[in-house]
Amino acid sequence: MDATEVSKLKKLTFIIHAFPYNKNVGGICALHYLAHELVSLNKGGVYLTTGFTNSRWNGIGIDRDLPFFLEGDQSFFSRYYRWLTALKKYVIFATFRRKITRLQERIFPDLLWRHFDKNRTVVVYAEVVRGNPLNATHVVRWIMNTPGVCGGDGIYDLSDHIFQYHPWYPVNEKYKVRGLLTAIDLDHQLKTYQNKNLPERKGGAYLVRKGRDKKHNQHPADFVHADPLLEKMNDEEAADFFNSIETFISYDDMTFISVQSALCGCNSIIIPGEGDRSEENLKKVNRIKGVAYGFDDKEWVQSTAYTLRPQFEAINVENLSTIKGFYDYCENNIPGSEVTQG
């Protein structure tokens, strides 16, 4: 068996370019949960470029200051990298710390590819990442938002493998979209966010988040500002909160929190925006059962609320199938002709 055949027998490695886990940032949650699901499909070999991960999910974190693969490596660049990490602990000035971090970011890819087989590794970038910072051979671009809204420029290499979180997130027509890839831990969400049918609910709350550019005048004056509260709550505490109020208004029309509140029995209302985020377009592209789009959508809520949970149980199955489809695509199309020749 020659080197090419041996290489083809090796499993792919997945490295997901991710920020530290933050339950309040949907895109970060999606990246970390994708790693969790890929572990079960790939039986290992899935890494996140941060040491701060969700303890409930699988995936090996790579501490960027002290990556595990430097252990025992006595090369000049490894020793230099470790020295920079040690130096950062004693640096007072933030500008100097940033310079050290930028130095490490330049060195990190070379160290990474000494440990991993570059020709059998898939690197996944969210749309917010510009360029190819890890200098990967096989790049997946995961479009989870409109490029430019949270970062990124929508410019990719023609050889990149592009997947969309949802069809409404735009991709320049010169790039070929390979499929959908949707990752959200709906099993946990559906088990945690449930209507406890408590006898007394009182008042309501409003959420701003990505709706910060809208006029925040659609909620009663006595409604609680939920942003700072939910940032500090875990899922169980948030479910208790939603079970204690009657109405939840969200100026952010893209957050899953509207669904969480509806699952807990709230009157969940999304405040539409303009253009692509108008009420008409939101209803056309992503209308959620049991959730109102504006204040004149009560009939829709009343007629569909009972189907909200079954809808998301079905969506969970669909989402998991997109992850399996993504995994199969990578297995069948990467590295292809770029496998190291013997």
N, C-alpha and C positions, 0 to 999 in steps of 0.2 A: 504494500500500500504506500503510494507516494505522499509527499507533504500536503498536496492539495486535498486528497481524499481524507487524510487525517484531520485537516482543518475543518472540512465539511461535517465531520462527525461531532465536533465540539458544539456545545450549546452556545447560543448567543448570550452575551452579557448586555444588560440594560443599565445605563447610567442616566438618571433623571436629574437634570439641572434644576435644583430646587432651593428655595429659601427656607430658613428655619420654620418649623411648623407653627402655624398661627390659626387657631380655630375660627377667627373672625375674618379671614381672607379666603374666599371661596376658591380662587385659582390655586393657592398654595395647598389647600386641602385636597383638591383634585389631583395635583401632582403626587402628593404623598399616598393618596389612596390608590392611584394607578400602580405605584410600586407594590403595594400590598397585594393587589389582584394579580399582578404579573408574577409575583413569587409563587403563587399556587399553580400557575400555568407553566412557569419555567423551572420550577423546583429549585429555586435559588438563583444566584447570579443577578440580583437586582439591587442597585445602589442609588442613594440620594446624596447630592453634594452638600450635605449639611449634617452635623452631628446631632441636631435637635429635631427629633422625630416624634410621631404620635406612638405612645407605648402600646396602643391597642392594635396597631397595624404593623405588618412585616415590611422588610426592606432594610438593607444595611446602610447606616449613615456613615458618611465620610466627613470627619471633623476636618474642616479646611485648614485649621491651625496645626493640627497634629494628625494627618491622615495615617491610618493604620498601616498602609503599605510602605511607610518609611522605616518601620521597625526593622532593625538589622541592616539597613542600607547605609553604608559608610561612604558613598560617593560624595564628591565635593558639593554638588547641588543639593543633595539631601541634608548634609550637615549645615549648609548655608541656610536652607529653608528652616530647619529647626532653630538655628541661631536667630533668624528674623522673628520667629514666634516667641522665643524667650525674650528678645529685646522689646517686643510690643508690650509686655507686662509692666515694663518700667518707664514707658514713654508717657509723659504728661500731656503734651500738646497733641490735639486731635489731628491737626494737619500732618504732623510727622507720622502718626499712626496710620493715616490714610496712605501715605507714601509707602510705608512698609507693606501694607496690604496690597497695594498695586504691584509692588515687586513680587510678592508671593503669587499673585494672580498670573503674572507672566511666566513664572517658573513652574507653577502647578501642572499645566498640561504635559510638559516633558516628563515630570515625575509620574504622572498618572499612567502614561502609555508605556512606561517601563514595567508596570505591574499588570496592565490589561492588554489583551490582544486587540489592537486597533481595528484589525480587519474583521473581527467577530464581535464588535461592540456597537450597540445602537445608543446614541445620545439623544435624549428628548429635551427640546427647548420649548417653553411657552412662547407665545407671540411677543411678550414683553422683552425678550432677550434679543439684542442686536448682534448680528454677526455670528461667529462660531467660536466663542471664547475658549472652549476646551480643545479646539483644533481637531474635531472628530472627523472620521472618514464617512460614517453613516449617520446622517442627521435627520431627525424627525422634528418637524415644526407642528406644534399643537396649538391651534388657533382657538383660544378660549374667550376672546373678546375682540372688539374692533381694534386693530393695531393703531396705536397712538392714544387711545383712551387712557390706558394705564401704563403705556410705554411701548417700545418697539416702533419700527418704521414700515412694516409690511414688505420689506425687501429680503428675499431669500435667494439661495442658490438654486439653479434649475434642477440640480440633482437631489435636492432635499425632498423628503417624503412628507407630504402635507396632509394632516388630518384636522378636521373641525370638531369642536365640542358640540356645536349646534349649527345647522345650515345657515342661520341668519348672520353669522360672523363672516365678514367679507374677505375674499382672497382674490388678488389680482388675476384676471383671466389668463395671463401668460403662464401661471403655475397650475399644475394638475393636482387636484384634490384626490387623495387616495381613499378617503372614506371618513366615517364618523368615529369619534372616540369620546365616550362620555363616562366619567368616573365620579361617582358619588356614593357614599356609604348609606344607601337607602335602607338596608336591613336594620341598621342601628337607628336610623331616623324614625322609621315606622314603629319600632318597638318602644322608642322613648317618647315621641310626641303623640299622645293619645288624649282624647277627651275624657276627663274623669267624671263628667256630668255632676260637677259640684253644684249645690243648691243656690249658691249666691255668687254672682259675678258682678263686678263693679267697675265702671269707667273704661278707660282705654289708654292706648299708647301710640306713639308715632315713631317712625324710623326714617333717618335721612340717608346715611351712607352714600351710595353713588348718585343719589338724587340731590346732591348739594347745590346744583345749578338751578333747581326749580324754586318757585316761590313756596315757602313753607307756611301757607295760610289756609290749608284745607282741613286742619284738625281743631277740635275744641281747645280752648285755652287751658282747661284743666287736665288735658291728656299728658301722660308721662313721656318724657323724652327717653326712648328706649336704647339709643346707641350706647351711652356709657354704662347702662345697666347690663345689657346683653354681653358686652365685651368682657365683663368680669364673671359672668355666670357659666357654669357647665351646662350640658344638655339637660340634665335632670332638673336643674334649677330654672332654666328657661322654660321648660315644659310646665312647671308649677306656676310660673309667672303668667304664661298664656292662659292657663286654666283659671286664673283669678280675675281676668278682665273680659269685657264684652267685645270690644272693637280694637282692631289693630290696623293702623294706616301706614303704608310704606311709600315714601317718595322715591325709593329705589325700586325700579321696575324689573330689576334683574336678580334680586336676592331670593334665596330659597327660604328665608325667614318668613315670607308671606305664606308659604306652604306649611311651614312648621306651626304657625299660629292657627291656620285653618284646621289642621289635623287635631289641634287641641280644642276646637269648637269656637274659636273667635270668628267674629265678622271681619274677615280679612279683606282690606281694600287697597288696591294699588293705584297710585296717582300717576296717570300717564304723562308723557312729555310731548314733544313736538317732533315732526319729521318721522324718522324711522321708529321713534319711541312713542308715536301718537297712539291714542286708544284704538283706532282702526287697525293700525299695523300690529300692535301687540295682540289683539284678538285674532288677527288673521294668522300670525306666525306661531304664537305660543300661548294660546288661551288655556288657562288652568281651570279645571272644574272646581267649584266651591270657592273660588276667589273672584272678587269683584274688580273690574277695571273702571274706576270712577264710581260715583255715588248713584248712578242710574242703572246699575247692573244687578239689582236685587233679584230680579226674576231668574237670571242665569244662576246665581248662587243657590237660590231656593230649589231649583230644579236639578242641580248637579252635585250639591254638597255631599250627598250620600255615596257618590261614586268617586270621591276624591281619593280615598285610601285604595280602593281597587285599581284606580288609574295608576297610582304610583307603585303599586305592587307589580303591575304589568310593565311600567317604565323600568323598574329595577331589572327585570328579566332582559329587556331590550338593551339597557346600558351594559350589563355584563356580557351580552352577546357582541357589543361593539368592541369591548376589550379583547374578547377571544378572537374576533375578526382582525383586530390590530396585531395581536400576537402572531396569528397565522400568516398575515401579510408579511411581517418581518421575517418569519422563518422561511417563507417561500421566496422572498425577493431580496434579502440581505444576507450575505454580501454579494451573491451572484458572481458576476465575472471578476469581482475585485478581490476574491479570495487569493491569498498569497500563493504564488505558484512555486512548485518544488524545483 
